[in-house]
Amino acid sequence: MQFKSTRHSRLFAIVGLILILSLVAWATGQDMQNMPGMSKKSTPQKKSAAARKGKATKKHNMANMPGMSMSGMHKHTRRKKRTTRKRQSTTKHQMGNMPGMNMKPGTQTSPTPKSSPAQMNMPGMNMPQTSPSPSASPKKMEMNMPGMQMPMASPNPQASPQQKMEMNMPMPAASPGASPQKMEMNMPMPSASPSASPMGHMPGMDMGGTKMNMGPLMVMMGNDMGIRVGSSDSKIMSMGAMGSGTSWQPSSGPMHMQHWVNGDWLLMFHYNFFIDANHQGGPRGVTKFESANWFMPMAYHKLGKGTLQLRGMFSAEPFTFPRGGSPLLFQTGETYKGQPLIDRQHPHDLFMEMSAQYTLPLGERGTWFTYFGYPGEPALGPVAFMHRMSASENPSATLSHHLQDSTHISFGVLTTGFTYRWFKLEGSIFNGREPDENRYDFDSHKWNSRSARLWFMPNKNWTAQVSYGFLRSPENQEPDVDVRRATASIQYNRPFHRGNWASALIWGRNHVSGPGEIHNLNGYTAESTINFLDKNYLYTRLELVDKDDLLRPADRALLGFTQDHPSFRIGAYTFGGVRDIWNTDKVSLAIGSDLTFYSKPSILDRIYGNDPVSWKLFFRIRPGKMDMSMHGMHGGMNMPTKPPSKP
């Protein structure tokens, strides 16, 4: 019927349409309730003519699905001819207020007996109407969101806990006749009995939150990013927990790196670049301009049933350190021009790490891995100092470096081990010799050293390790001296609003045995870094360390020592601050400074002065902090989409 274009006729048409829609809504529907994160509303059930013969109608309400936000609703109605009415229930689907998803008001009721799929408008997506489908089934709804999966359960106590609710969301087609693409999301539904949820069991990760697949390898779990082990849905390696070599650190810490997805490969890049003025006080101190730096490319790829990790680490310090190393009072270790380095930190090699690691899932909560590095880092000691979050702003090496983590550059390492829930047990055979003075080549020595390490990570904020290793002839100048090294460490990290706090306690002991002498050297390190109001950092490092190679022959004669290796307990206490002055999602630039005070036996005053004080002023350049929100992760990745398909 057509009405004339008058004010009253238009009013009658609107009122009539409202009455018709109200009658249809009153007479039809199914209730979908009790979904996790959904508001539950009970609706009185109405009986249709078909229901009076023995079948009750159903009405399903869908609302407040976590991870989605919708406004408005669509109605799907099915008209039936009176002459062929069967015992079928009519349906009504209401969808609203799903957080994270904006949906425009639903489409109009189809003028034909065959309804079209529900249409949704997501931010950044155009959802055109599609032609009426040949048959619209009211029994399931599909929603496919690329790279996003959530565990399912059934709303029906009699149904399998693995049933899904799916929603079809038509994507723009190449032609009007093309079939709409889908975006898929599996959303948790309540079940009569608990089901095994395929959430990861990697220590340090919070598996209770939303899991979002960002591709074949990368998975978002709350605020943590993980790498899938092969095709497993339950084995996730936390990126935040990965330290140097095969070590662990708290997974809750911030990550400064860039990442890309290239086909089946996940690529990452991390670097840290300090440019500083370094002043060391006292008679042995000097002032130098220098740069401490390292660069780390990484790649991950699914290989067979496991995941392959390739990692490199390189340093330009052979070119950016002063000759003989960076000035650092009371530091010892390695050589320069055939002489032991004293009050100097040696430069790292151009090739610090070139490694491959392969990880396989074992059972429901375990993994097995094998790591090969040339050079690489064996399973001995804590996370190397330049990778620890507690030392992220400090450009100086620890004085305890050669008692705790000096094996992080070993030219020849093979490590294997297992993880189970909160534990990792690993062992290594490796070359224990310190790198030689040639910082650009690959050293070749026997793999005659060995070590074992046990990690414990009860949650995402804590890690602890104990390790023991035998180092055969670690020093070039003392080939007959072996070292048995024991270490223990605890690391803690706590993120908070607009900041983060990372701390570590580390102990290392060298049991040195050589011709005619056996002695122990201990090193204790406490360090902490706090980031507050986004751009500000305060840090400290407190050390007590035993040193037995501070004196040259002329120094021993001056001080009256007759033994070759007199030992002294040295204390170093550093306090510093850093301020970010320019931050983008790609790069961060900061300026910082620190002061270091010392304690020592008074007999060393004739060489080092009474109260030497050292300071550094530096610039720091590194990648911007990764935005772990959904918006940040989607913005930093190009997710491939499937081309439109034709019927």
GILIN-V19207 format. One record per run of one state. SS is the DSSP state (H for helix, E for strand, - for the rest). FROM is the first residue (numbers start at 1). TO is the last residue. If there is no record, write none. Layout:
SS|FROM|TO ; SS|FROM|TO
This chain:
-|1|6 ; H|7|27 ; -|28|50 ; H|51|53 ; -|54|59 ; E|60|63 ; -|64|81 ; H|82|84 ; -|85|92 ; E|93|96 ; -|97|143 ; E|144|144 ; -|145|177 ; E|178|179 ; -|180|183 ; E|184|184 ; -|185|210 ; E|211|213 ; -|214|217 ; E|218|221 ; -|222|223 ; E|224|228 ; -|229|235 ; E|236|238 ; -|239|241 ; E|242|242 ; -|243|247 ; E|248|248 ; -|249|255 ; E|256|256 ; -|257|257 ; E|258|262 ; -|263|264 ; E|265|279 ; -|280|286 ; E|287|303 ; -|304|305 ; E|306|314 ; -|315|316 ; H|317|320 ; -|321|325 ; E|326|336 ; -|337|338 ; E|339|345 ; -|346|350 ; E|351|362 ; -|363|365 ; E|366|373 ; -|374|375 ; E|376|376 ; -|377|384 ; H|385|387 ; -|388|388 ; H|389|391 ; -|392|400 ; H|401|404 ; -|405|405 ; H|406|408 ; -|409|409 ; E|410|410 ; -|411|412 ; E|413|420 ; -|421|422 ; E|423|430 ; -|431|448 ; E|449|459 ; -|460|461 ; E|462|471 ; -|472|481 ; E|482|496 ; -|497|498 ; E|499|514 ; -|515|516 ; E|517|532 ; -|533|535 ; E|536|547 ; -|548|552 ; H|553|559 ; -|560|567 ; E|568|583 ; -|584|587 ; E|588|599 ; -|600|601 ; H|602|608 ; -|609|612 ; E|613|622 ; -|623|624 ; E|625|625 ; -|626|629 ; H|630|635 ; -|636|644 ; E|645|646 ; -|647|647
